[in-house]
Amino acid sequence: MTIPPYVRLANEIAAQFRHRQTGEAAVAIAEHLRSFWDPRMRTQLVAHAEAGGAGLDPLLVHVVALLR
């Protein structure tokens, strides 16, 4: 299975915030995605998570909840 580019990028962003507590990291990542990602990319990420989230960093589950 090939991981979509937006998942790979989201995972890389999550890795940069891994040193923070989960809630704090999720808020920071969600703010980053709202500021720098095109709305279509955020929509794809949410849809991917809702479809099972294959390849998605577990931290991003919390982020997706904030993006909804």
N, C-alpha and C positions, 0 to 999 in steps of 0.2 A: 504494500500500500504506500502511495506517495502522500506525504504530508503537504497540505496546501501552504503556499508562501505566507499567508496571514497567520497561520498557526505557528510556523517556524519563527516568524518575527515576534509574535506574542510570547512564545516560550523564551526567546532571547531577552525580551524586556522583563519577564518574570524573574529570570535568573539574576538580573541586576538589582532586584529588590528583595531577593531571598533572605538577606541578612536582617530584614525587619520582621516584626511580629506580623502574623497573617492578616489581621484586620487592617493594620496600618499600611502594609504592602499592597493589599487589594485596593484601598482607597487611592494610593499614589499611582498605581498602574491604571486604574480607571480614569483618573484625572489626565494622565499622560495620553491615553487612547482618545479621550474626548478632545484634547488639545491638538494632537498631531495626526490622528488617523482620519481618513475620509469616512464619512458616515456609512458608506457602502461596505467598507472593510469591517467596521464595528458590527454591522448587521450580519455579515458573513460569519464573523467570529461567534456571535450569539447563536446563530442558526446551527453552526457546527457543534457547539456545546450542547444544544438541545437535541441534536441528532446522535448523541453518545459521546462526543468529544474525543474521538480517536486521536492519540498523539498529543493531547493538550495537557500542559503542566497542571497538576491539581490546584495550584494557587489560582489559576485562571477561572476555576469554577466560582470562586468568591467574586472575582472581578466581573464576570458575566452577570451575576446577580445584581451588581451595582449598575451595570449598563442597561439593564432592561427598563 
